[in-house]
């Protein structure tokens, strides 16, 4: 969603100065979170995983989408054209970080994956490989908490009345601020707990991470899909 707007009924936006593509970013991020949970569950259950080409392809596709769009948004700030520079940080930088990690996972699975035979040995192997990058995931989890706090503090994420569906709640800006900030909190909790889940090789920490990322992933994907309609409608109504 575009950040909070103080709008009038005759709102007009020059969309050539504010390209918006956080629709595909939300869908890719949501599906990526779901796939990470699915992959982790297979590892913890000891399911056969000798052939991981499909996982490498999935992580690679989603990682490329998130890294490219996140990098462009991070470096060029396209949403600053008409007064929303904070949205470039909120959407661009987390997408870039998650996309880079998915690309790294895809490359590893494609080139270096040699799973041990036993389930316990496999968990040990993955924990050792993913341990260092989990510190970055932990730090980005803290960043998600910062984004959520900013959303609540400054009442971000509210849609203008010209946007279909979401715009019906334009007079309740805290509603959507709470909704999106809540999703960032879920992602943040999962990311902060992730290193402990690796260290414990599963257990309650893995359950917390899995539930948080699964719920947030499903909601992000569905919300991003919905935004294909709502954002198109906003463009039509304001161009």
WOQUI-V796125 format. One record per residue. N is the residue number from 1. RES is the residue in one small letter. BURIAL is 1 if it has 16 or more other C-alpha atoms within 10 Angstrom, else 0. Layout:
N;RES;BURIAL
N;RES;BURIAL
This chain:
1;x;1
2;x;1
3;x;1
4;x;1
5;x;1
6;x;0
7;x;0
8;x;0
9;x;0
10;x;0
11;x;0
12;x;0
13;x;0
14;x;0
15;x;0
16;x;0
17;x;0
18;x;1
19;x;0
20;x;1
21;x;1
22;x;1
23;x;1
24;x;1
25;x;1
26;x;1
27;x;1
28;x;1
29;x;1
30;x;1
31;x;1
32;x;1
33;x;1
34;x;1
35;x;1
36;x;1
37;x;1
38;x;0
39;x;0
40;x;1
41;x;1
42;x;0
43;x;1
44;x;1
45;x;0
46;x;1
47;x;0
48;x;0
49;x;1
50;x;0
51;x;0
52;x;1
53;x;0
54;x;0
55;x;1
56;x;1
57;x;1
58;x;1
59;x;1
60;x;1
61;x;1
62;x;1
63;x;1
64;x;1
65;x;1
66;x;1
67;x;1
68;x;1
69;x;1
70;x;1
71;x;1
72;x;1
73;x;1
74;x;1
75;x;0
76;x;0
77;x;1
78;x;1
79;x;1
80;x;1
81;x;0
82;x;0
83;x;0
84;x;1
85;x;0
86;x;1
87;x;1
88;x;1
89;x;1
90;x;1
91;x;1
92;x;1
93;x;1
94;x;1
95;x;1
96;x;1
97;x;1
98;x;1
99;x;1
100;x;1
101;x;1
102;x;1
103;x;1
104;x;1
105;x;1
106;x;1
107;x;1
108;x;0
109;x;1
110;x;1
111;x;0
112;x;0
113;x;1
114;x;0
115;x;1
116;x;0
117;x;0
118;x;0
119;x;1
120;x;0
121;x;0
122;x;1
123;x;1
124;x;1
125;x;1
126;x;1
127;x;1
128;x;0
129;x;0
130;x;0
131;x;1
132;x;0
133;x;0
134;x;1
135;x;0
136;x;1
137;x;1
138;x;1
139;x;0
140;x;1
141;x;1
142;x;1
143;x;1
144;x;1
145;x;1
146;x;1
147;x;1
148;x;1
149;x;1
150;x;1
151;x;1
152;x;1
153;x;0
154;x;0
155;x;1
156;x;1
157;x;1
158;x;1
159;x;1
160;x;1
161;x;1
162;x;1
163;x;1
164;x;1
165;x;0
166;x;1
167;x;1
168;x;0
169;x;1
170;x;1
171;x;0
172;x;0
173;x;1
174;x;1
175;x;1
176;x;1
177;x;1
178;x;1
179;x;1
180;x;1
181;x;1
182;x;1
183;x;1
184;x;1
185;x;1
186;x;1
187;x;1
188;x;1
189;x;1
190;x;1
191;x;1
192;x;1
193;x;1
194;x;1
195;x;1
196;x;1
197;x;1
198;x;1
199;x;1
200;x;0
201;x;1
202;x;1
203;x;0
204;x;0
205;x;1
206;x;1
207;x;1
208;x;1
209;x;1
210;x;1
211;x;1
212;x;1
213;x;1
214;x;1
215;x;1
216;x;1
217;x;1
218;x;1
219;x;1
220;x;1
221;x;1
222;x;0
223;x;1
224;x;1
225;x;0
226;x;0
227;x;1
228;x;0
229;x;0
230;x;1
231;x;1
232;x;0
233;x;0
234;x;1
235;x;1
236;x;0
237;x;1
238;x;0
239;x;0
